[in-house]
């Protein structure tokens, strides 16, 4: 089985999520921590979807 490369957009979403987490904790305490969790889940979902699309294109 060939290893999959992590899509670049996943890194972008991860960085956005980390910046959101830092900004939310600094500005509002832990009020927006759940939105960080949401962005992290979105990152995983989009990354898996892109990998699945890449597998279909290779077939």
PDB file with SEQRES, HELIX, SHEET and CRYST1 records, atoms N, CA, C and O in Angstrom:
SEQRES   1 A   59  UNK UNK UNK UNK UNK UNK UNK UNK UNK UNK UNK UNK UNK          
SEQRES   2 A   59  UNK UNK UNK UNK UNK UNK UNK UNK UNK UNK UNK UNK UNK          
SEQRES   3 A   59  UNK UNK UNK UNK UNK UNK UNK UNK UNK UNK UNK UNK UNK          
SEQRES   4 A   59  UNK UNK UNK UNK UNK UNK UNK UNK UNK UNK UNK UNK UNK          
SEQRES   5 A   59  UNK UNK UNK UNK UNK UNK UNK                                  
HELIX    1 AA1 UNK A    8  UNK A   28  1                                  21    
HELIX    2 AA2 UNK A   33  UNK A   58  1                                  26    
CRYST1    1.000    1.000    1.000  90.00  90.00  90.00 P 1           1          
ATOM      1  N   UNK A   1       0.837  -1.189   0.000  1.00  0.00           N  
ATOM      2  CA  UNK A   1       0.000   0.000   0.000  1.00  0.00           C  
ATOM      3  C   UNK A   1       0.876   1.245   0.000  1.00  0.00           C  
ATOM      4  O   UNK A   1       1.791   1.377   0.813  1.00  0.00           O  
ATOM      5  N   UNK A   2       0.583   2.153  -0.921  1.00  0.00           N  
ATOM      6  CA  UNK A   2       1.366   3.375  -1.050  1.00  0.00           C  
ATOM      7  C   UNK A   2       0.944   4.380   0.025  1.00  0.00           C  
ATOM      8  O   UNK A   2      -0.249   4.555   0.275  1.00  0.00           O  
ATOM      9  N   UNK A   3       1.915   5.037   0.659  1.00  0.00           N  
ATOM     10  CA  UNK A   3       1.563   6.023   1.678  1.00  0.00           C  
ATOM     11  C   UNK A   3       1.036   7.291   1.009  1.00  0.00           C  
ATOM     12  O   UNK A   3       1.500   7.688  -0.060  1.00  0.00           O  
ATOM     13  N   UNK A   4       0.069   7.909   1.655  1.00  0.00           N  
ATOM     14  CA  UNK A   4      -0.560   9.115   1.120  1.00  0.00           C  
ATOM     15  C   UNK A   4       0.157  10.351   1.660  1.00  0.00           C  
ATOM     16  O   UNK A   4       0.545  10.399   2.827  1.00  0.00           O  
ATOM     17  N   UNK A   5       0.325  11.340   0.797  1.00  0.00           N  
ATOM     18  CA  UNK A   5       0.861  12.617   1.249  1.00  0.00           C  
ATOM     19  C   UNK A   5      -0.268  13.402   1.908  1.00  0.00           C  
ATOM     20  O   UNK A   5      -1.421  13.318   1.486  1.00  0.00           O  
ATOM     21  N   UNK A   6       0.069  14.159   2.939  1.00  0.00           N  
ATOM     22  CA  UNK A   6      -0.938  14.989   3.602  1.00  0.00           C  
ATOM     23  C   UNK A   6      -1.200  16.196   2.710  1.00  0.00           C  
ATOM     24  O   UNK A   6      -0.261  16.887   2.315  1.00  0.00           O  
ATOM     25  N   UNK A   7      -2.470  16.459   2.387  1.00  0.00           N  
ATOM     26  CA  UNK A   7      -2.784  17.594   1.513  1.00  0.00           C  
ATOM     27  C   UNK A   7      -2.354  18.922   2.143  1.00  0.00           C  
ATOM     28  O   UNK A   7      -2.470  19.111   3.354  1.00  0.00           O  
ATOM     29  N   UNK A   8      -1.862  19.826   1.315  1.00  0.00           N  
ATOM     30  CA  UNK A   8      -1.393  21.134   1.790  1.00  0.00           C  
ATOM     31  C   UNK A   8      -2.496  21.890   2.505  1.00  0.00           C  
ATOM     32  O   UNK A   8      -2.240  22.555   3.508  1.00  0.00           O  
ATOM     33  N   UNK A   9      -3.740  21.797   1.997  1.00  0.00           N  
ATOM     34  CA  UNK A   9      -4.847  22.551   2.592  1.00  0.00           C  
ATOM     35  C   UNK A   9      -5.085  22.116   4.033  1.00  0.00           C  
ATOM     36  O   UNK A   9      -5.592  22.899   4.836  1.00  0.00           O  
ATOM     37  N   UNK A  10      -4.728  20.884   4.374  1.00  0.00           N  
ATOM     38  CA  UNK A  10      -4.874  20.426   5.757  1.00  0.00           C  
ATOM     39  C   UNK A  10      -3.949  21.212   6.684  1.00  0.00           C  
ATOM     40  O   UNK A  10      -4.322  21.539   7.810  1.00  0.00           O  
ATOM     41  N   UNK A  11      -2.744  21.514   6.208  1.00  0.00           N  
ATOM     42  CA  UNK A  11      -1.836  22.331   7.010  1.00  0.00           C  
ATOM     43  C   UNK A  11      -2.402  23.736   7.197  1.00  0.00           C  
ATOM     44  O   UNK A  11      -2.296  24.317   8.277  1.00  0.00           O  
ATOM     45  N   UNK A  12      -3.001  24.275   6.139  1.00  0.00           N  
ATOM     46  CA  UNK A  12      -3.600  25.612   6.225  1.00  0.00           C  
ATOM     47  C   UNK A  12      -4.709  25.612   7.267  1.00  0.00           C  
ATOM     48  O   UNK A  12      -4.765  26.504   8.114  1.00  0.00           O  
ATOM     49  N   UNK A  13      -5.598  24.613   7.210  1.00  0.00           N  
ATOM     50  CA  UNK A  13      -6.688  24.540   8.184  1.00  0.00           C  
ATOM     51  C   UNK A  13      -6.159  24.326   9.596  1.00  0.00           C  
ATOM     52  O   UNK A  13      -6.714  24.868  10.552  1.00  0.00           O  
ATOM     53  N   UNK A  14      -5.100  23.546   9.737  1.00  0.00           N  
ATOM     54  CA  UNK A  14      -4.523  23.310  11.058  1.00  0.00           C  
ATOM     55  C   UNK A  14      -3.958  24.604  11.635  1.00  0.00           C  
ATOM     56  O   UNK A  14      -4.166  24.906  12.810  1.00  0.00           O  
ATOM     57  N   UNK A  15      -3.245  25.366  10.813  1.00  0.00           N  
ATOM     58  CA  UNK A  15      -2.686  26.639  11.273  1.00  0.00           C  
ATOM     59  C   UNK A  15      -3.806  27.605  11.639  1.00  0.00           C  
ATOM     60  O   UNK A  15      -3.721  28.299  12.652  1.00  0.00           O  
ATOM     61  N   UNK A  16      -4.860  27.653  10.817  1.00  0.00           N  
ATOM     62  CA  UNK A  16      -6.001  28.518  11.132  1.00  0.00           C  
ATOM     63  C   UNK A  16      -6.640  28.116  12.459  1.00  0.00           C  
ATOM     64  O   UNK A  16      -7.003  28.974  13.262  1.00  0.00           O  
ATOM     65  N   UNK A  17      -6.775  26.817  12.685  1.00  0.00           N  
ATOM     66  CA  UNK A  17      -7.372  26.338  13.930  1.00  0.00           C  
ATOM     67  C   UNK A  17      -6.501  26.703  15.131  1.00  0.00           C  
ATOM     68  O   UNK A  17      -7.020  27.109  16.171  1.00  0.00           O  
ATOM     69  N   UNK A  18      -5.187  26.563  14.996  1.00  0.00           N  
ATOM     70  CA  UNK A  18      -4.296  26.906  16.101  1.00  0.00           C  
ATOM     71  C   UNK A  18      -4.343  28.400  16.409  1.00  0.00           C  
ATOM     72  O   UNK A  18      -4.366  28.799  17.573  1.00  0.00           O  
ATOM     73  N   UNK A  19      -4.356  29.232  15.350  1.00  0.00           N  
ATOM     74  CA  UNK A  19      -4.452  30.676  15.567  1.00  0.00           C  
ATOM     75  C   UNK A  19      -5.780  31.038  16.218  1.00  0.00           C  
ATOM     76  O   UNK A  19      -5.838  31.912  17.083  1.00  0.00           O  
ATOM     77  N   UNK A  20      -6.854  30.357  15.796  1.00  0.00           N  
ATOM     78  CA  UNK A  20      -8.164  30.608  16.395  1.00  0.00           C  
ATOM     79  C   UNK A  20      -8.132  30.237  17.878  1.00  0.00           C  
ATOM     80  O   UNK A  20      -8.652  30.975  18.715  1.00  0.00           O  
ATOM     81  N   UNK A  21      -7.528  29.106  18.201  1.00  0.00           N  
ATOM     82  CA  UNK A  21      -7.445  28.665  19.592  1.00  0.00           C  
ATOM     83  C   UNK A  21      -6.681  29.673  20.438  1.00  0.00           C  
ATOM     84  O   UNK A  21      -7.141  30.060  21.512  1.00  0.00           O  
ATOM     85  N   UNK A  22      -5.519  30.099  19.961  1.00  0.00           N  
ATOM     86  CA  UNK A  22      -4.706  31.055  20.717  1.00  0.00           C  
ATOM     87  C   UNK A  22      -5.457  32.370  20.889  1.00  0.00           C  
ATOM     88  O   UNK A  22      -5.511  32.923  21.987  1.00  0.00           O  
ATOM     89  N   UNK A  23      -6.040  32.869  19.789  1.00  0.00           N  
ATOM     90  CA  UNK A  23      -6.790  34.128  19.865  1.00  0.00           C  
ATOM     91  C   UNK A  23      -7.992  34.034  20.780  1.00  0.00           C  
ATOM     92  O   UNK A  23      -8.272  34.962  21.539  1.00  0.00           O  
ATOM     93  N   UNK A  24      -8.705  32.921  20.717  1.00  0.00           N  
ATOM     94  CA  UNK A  24      -9.903  32.755  21.542  1.00  0.00           C  
ATOM     95  C   UNK A  24      -9.545  32.680  23.019  1.00  0.00           C  
ATOM     96  O   UNK A  24     -10.221  33.283  23.852  1.00  0.00           O  
ATOM     97  N   UNK A  25      -8.488  31.946  23.351  1.00  0.00           N  
ATOM     98  CA  UNK A  25      -8.105  31.810  24.752  1.00  0.00           C  
ATOM     99  C   UNK A  25      -7.577  33.137  25.289  1.00  0.00           C  
ATOM    100  O   UNK A  25      -7.880  33.510  26.422  1.00  0.00           O  
ATOM    101  N   UNK A  26      -6.791  33.850  24.485  1.00  0.00           N  
ATOM    102  CA  UNK A  26      -6.246  35.137  24.926  1.00  0.00           C  
ATOM    103  C   UNK A  26      -7.362  36.166  25.096  1.00  0.00           C  
ATOM    104  O   UNK A  26      -7.404  36.878  26.100  1.00  0.00           O  
ATOM    105  N   UNK A  27      -8.263  36.245  24.119  1.00  0.00           N  
ATOM    106  CA  UNK A  27      -9.278  37.298  24.132  1.00  0.00           C  
ATOM    107  C   UNK A  27     -10.490  36.961  24.997  1.00  0.00           C  
ATOM    108  O   UNK A  27     -11.033  37.835  25.673  1.00  0.00           O  
ATOM    109  N   UNK A  28     -10.910  35.715  24.978  1.00  0.00           N  
ATOM    110  CA  UNK A  28     -12.186  35.379  25.614  1.00  0.00           C  
ATOM    111  C   UNK A  28     -12.083  34.264  26.643  1.00  0.00           C  
ATOM    112  O   UNK A  28     -13.108  33.707  27.037  1.00  0.00           O  
ATOM    113  N   UNK A  29     -10.901  33.927  27.083  1.00  0.00           N  
ATOM    114  CA  UNK A  29     -10.780  32.783  27.973  1.00  0.00           C  
ATOM    115  C   UNK A  29     -11.025  31.511  27.176  1.00  0.00           C  
ATOM    116  O   UNK A  29     -10.457  31.328  26.100  1.00  0.00           O  
ATOM    117  N   UNK A  30     -11.860  30.643  27.700  1.00  0.00           N  
ATOM    118  CA  UNK A  30     -12.110  29.376  27.007  1.00  0.00           C  
ATOM    119  C   UNK A  30     -13.455  29.359  26.297  1.00  0.00           C  
ATOM    120  O   UNK A  30     -13.956  28.292  25.944  1.00  0.00           O  
ATOM    121  N   UNK A  31     -14.041  30.526  26.086  1.00  0.00           N  
ATOM    122  CA  UNK A  31     -15.385  30.598  25.518  1.00  0.00           C  
ATOM    123  C   UNK A  31     -15.475  29.975  24.132  1.00  0.00           C  
ATOM    124  O   UNK A  31     -16.468  29.320  23.812  1.00  0.00           O  
ATOM    125  N   UNK A  32     -14.441  30.172  23.297  1.00  0.00           N  
ATOM    126  CA  UNK A  32     -14.486  29.665  21.932  1.00  0.00           C  
ATOM    127  C   UNK A  32     -13.664  28.396  21.747  1.00  0.00           C  
ATOM    128  O   UNK A  32     -13.319  28.046  20.618  1.00  0.00           O  
ATOM    129  N   UNK A  33     -13.347  27.709  22.827  1.00  0.00           N  
ATOM    130  CA  UNK A  33     -12.550  26.492  22.710  1.00  0.00           C  
ATOM    131  C   UNK A  33     -13.271  25.434  21.879  1.00  0.00           C  
ATOM    132  O   UNK A  33     -12.632  24.687  21.139  1.00  0.00           O  
ATOM    133  N   UNK A  34     -14.602  25.365  21.995  1.00  0.00           N  
ATOM    134  CA  UNK A  34     -15.358  24.380  21.213  1.00  0.00           C  
ATOM    135  C   UNK A  34     -15.251  24.654  19.721  1.00  0.00           C  
ATOM    136  O   UNK A  34     -15.298  23.718  18.923  1.00  0.00           O  
ATOM    137  N   UNK A  35     -15.107  25.913  19.326  1.00  0.00           N  
ATOM    138  CA  UNK A  35     -14.930  26.211  17.910  1.00  0.00           C  
ATOM    139  C   UNK A  35     -13.577  25.708  17.409  1.00  0.00           C  
ATOM    140  O   UNK A  35     -13.445  25.324  16.247  1.00  0.00           O  
ATOM    141  N   UNK A  36     -12.581  25.713  18.280  1.00  0.00           N  
ATOM    142  CA  UNK A  36     -11.299  25.111  17.904  1.00  0.00           C  
ATOM    143  C   UNK A  36     -11.481  23.622  17.635  1.00  0.00           C  
ATOM    144  O   UNK A  36     -10.959  23.091  16.655  1.00  0.00           O  
ATOM    145  N   UNK A  37     -12.227  22.951  18.516  1.00  0.00           N  
ATOM    146  CA  UNK A  37     -12.486  21.521  18.325  1.00  0.00           C  
ATOM    147  C   UNK A  37     -13.218  21.306  17.006  1.00  0.00           C  
ATOM    148  O   UNK A  37     -12.921  20.363  16.274  1.00  0.00           O  
ATOM    149  N   UNK A  38     -14.175  22.180  16.703  1.00  0.00           N  
ATOM    150  CA  UNK A  38     -14.918  22.082  15.447  1.00  0.00           C  
ATOM    151  C   UNK A  38     -13.986  22.240  14.246  1.00  0.00           C  
ATOM    152  O   UNK A  38     -14.085  21.477  13.285  1.00  0.00           O  
ATOM    153  N   UNK A  39     -13.085  23.219  14.291  1.00  0.00           N  
ATOM    154  CA  UNK A  39     -12.144  23.420  13.191  1.00  0.00           C  
ATOM    155  C   UNK A  39     -11.180  22.238  13.053  1.00  0.00           C  
ATOM    156  O   UNK A  39     -10.808  21.865  11.940  1.00  0.00           O  
ATOM    157  N   UNK A  40     -10.781  21.657  14.167  1.00  0.00           N  
ATOM    158  CA  UNK A  40      -9.902  20.485  14.101  1.00  0.00           C  
ATOM    159  C   UNK A  40     -10.618  19.319  13.428  1.00  0.00           C  
ATOM    160  O   UNK A  40     -10.034  18.612  12.607  1.00  0.00           O  
ATOM    161  N   UNK A  41     -11.892  19.122  13.782  1.00  0.00           N  
ATOM    162  CA  UNK A  41     -12.675  18.050  13.144  1.00  0.00           C  
ATOM    163  C   UNK A  41     -12.865  18.337  11.659  1.00  0.00           C  
ATOM    164  O   UNK A  41     -12.804  17.424  10.835  1.00  0.00           O  
ATOM    165  N   UNK A  42     -13.094  19.602  11.316  1.00  0.00           N  
ATOM    166  CA  UNK A  42     -13.242  19.987   9.914  1.00  0.00           C  
ATOM    167  C   UNK A  42     -11.957  19.683   9.145  1.00  0.00           C  
ATOM    168  O   UNK A  42     -12.006  19.197   8.015  1.00  0.00           O  
ATOM    169  N   UNK A  43     -10.825  19.965   9.750  1.00  0.00           N  
ATOM    170  CA  UNK A  43      -9.534  19.687   9.127  1.00  0.00           C  
ATOM    171  C   UNK A  43      -9.386  18.197   8.828  1.00  0.00           C  
ATOM    172  O   UNK A  43      -8.978  17.819   7.730  1.00  0.00           O  
ATOM    173  N   UNK A  44      -9.714  17.359   9.794  1.00  0.00           N  
ATOM    174  CA  UNK A  44      -9.605  15.911   9.603  1.00  0.00           C  
ATOM    175  C   UNK A  44     -10.563  15.450   8.506  1.00  0.00           C  
ATOM    176  O   UNK A  44     -10.184  14.663   7.638  1.00  0.00           O  
ATOM    177  N   UNK A  45     -11.796  15.938   8.545  1.00  0.00           N  
ATOM    178  CA  UNK A  45     -12.800  15.536   7.556  1.00  0.00           C  
ATOM    179  C   UNK A  45     -12.367  15.909   6.141  1.00  0.00           C  
ATOM    180  O   UNK A  45     -12.450  15.087   5.228  1.00  0.00           O  
ATOM    181  N   UNK A  46     -11.906  17.148   5.954  1.00  0.00           N  
ATOM    182  CA  UNK A  46     -11.501  17.596   4.622  1.00  0.00           C  
ATOM    183  C   UNK A  46     -10.250  16.845   4.162  1.00  0.00           C  
ATOM    184  O   UNK A  46     -10.143  16.483   2.990  1.00  0.00           O  
ATOM    185  N   UNK A  47      -9.317  16.613   5.064  1.00  0.00           N  
ATOM    186  CA  UNK A  47      -8.124  15.849   4.707  1.00  0.00           C  
ATOM    187  C   UNK A  47      -8.461  14.441   4.246  1.00  0.00           C  
ATOM    188  O   UNK A  47      -7.913  13.963   3.253  1.00  0.00           O  
ATOM    189  N   UNK A  48      -9.363  13.772   4.965  1.00  0.00           N  
ATOM    190  CA  UNK A  48      -9.772  12.418   4.571  1.00  0.00           C  
ATOM    191  C   UNK A  48     -10.510  12.431   3.243  1.00  0.00           C  
ATOM    192  O   UNK A  48     -10.337  11.524   2.428  1.00  0.00           O  
ATOM    193  N   UNK A  49     -11.330  13.449   3.016  1.00  0.00           N  
ATOM    194  CA  UNK A  49     -12.070  13.548   1.757  1.00  0.00           C  
ATOM    195  C   UNK A  49     -11.114  13.747   0.580  1.00  0.00           C  
ATOM    196  O   UNK A  49     -11.306  13.155  -0.481  1.00  0.00           O  
ATOM    197  N   UNK A  50     -10.090  14.576   0.764  1.00  0.00           N  
ATOM    198  CA  UNK A  50      -9.114  14.816  -0.302  1.00  0.00           C  
ATOM    199  C   UNK A  50      -8.332  13.536  -0.592  1.00  0.00           C  
ATOM    200  O   UNK A  50      -8.083  13.212  -1.753  1.00  0.00           O  
ATOM    201  N   UNK A  51      -7.945  12.810   0.451  1.00  0.00           N  
ATOM    202  CA  UNK A  51      -7.224  11.552   0.252  1.00  0.00           C  
ATOM    203  C   UNK A  51      -8.101  10.559  -0.492  1.00  0.00           C  
ATOM    204  O   UNK A  51      -7.623   9.855  -1.381  1.00  0.00           O  
ATOM    205  N   UNK A  52      -9.378  10.496  -0.140  1.00  0.00           N  
ATOM    206  CA  UNK A  52     -10.303   9.584  -0.821  1.00  0.00           C  
ATOM    207  C   UNK A  52     -10.443   9.957  -2.292  1.00  0.00           C  
ATOM    208  O   UNK A  52     -10.487   9.077  -3.151  1.00  0.00           O  
ATOM    209  N   UNK A  53     -10.514  11.267  -2.593  1.00  0.00           N  
ATOM    210  CA  UNK A  53     -10.605  11.717  -3.984  1.00  0.00           C  
ATOM    211  C   UNK A  53      -9.334  11.354  -4.747  1.00  0.00           C  
ATOM    212  O   UNK A  53      -9.405  10.951  -5.909  1.00  0.00           O  
ATOM    213  N   UNK A  54      -8.181  11.492  -4.110  1.00  0.00           N  
ATOM    214  CA  UNK A  54      -6.916  11.136  -4.756  1.00  0.00           C  
ATOM    215  C   UNK A  54      -6.860   9.648  -5.073  1.00  0.00           C  
ATOM    216  O   UNK A  54      -6.345   9.254  -6.119  1.00  0.00           O  
ATOM    217  N   UNK A  55      -7.383   8.826  -4.185  1.00  0.00           N  
ATOM    218  CA  UNK A  55      -7.403   7.381  -4.435  1.00  0.00           C  
ATOM    219  C   UNK A  55      -8.291   7.057  -5.632  1.00  0.00           C  
ATOM    220  O   UNK A  55      -7.946   6.199  -6.444  1.00  0.00           O  
ATOM    221  N   UNK A  56      -9.439   7.742  -5.748  1.00  0.00           N  
ATOM    222  CA  UNK A  56     -10.342   7.505  -6.878  1.00  0.00           C  
ATOM    223  C   UNK A  56      -9.679   7.909  -8.191  1.00  0.00           C  
ATOM    224  O   UNK A  56      -9.842   7.224  -9.201  1.00  0.00           O  
ATOM    225  N   UNK A  57      -8.933   9.016  -8.188  1.00  0.00           N  
ATOM    226  CA  UNK A  57      -8.274   9.480  -9.403  1.00  0.00           C  
ATOM    227  C   UNK A  57      -7.169   8.520  -9.830  1.00  0.00           C  
ATOM    228  O   UNK A  57      -6.931   8.349 -11.025  1.00  0.00           O  
ATOM    229  N   UNK A  58      -6.493   7.894  -8.873  1.00  0.00           N  
ATOM    230  CA  UNK A  58      -5.419   6.952  -9.194  1.00  0.00           C  
ATOM    231  C   UNK A  58      -5.969   5.660  -9.780  1.00  0.00           C  
ATOM    232  O   UNK A  58      -5.294   5.000 -10.570  1.00  0.00           O  
ATOM    233  N   UNK A  59      -7.190   5.293  -9.397  1.00  0.00           N  
ATOM    234  CA  UNK A  59      -7.784   4.029  -9.876  1.00  0.00           C  
ATOM    235  C   UNK A  59      -8.185   4.116 -11.324  1.00  0.00           C  
ATOM    236  O   UNK A  59      -8.698   3.146 -11.882  1.00  0.00           O  
TER     237      UNK A  59                                                      
END                                                                             
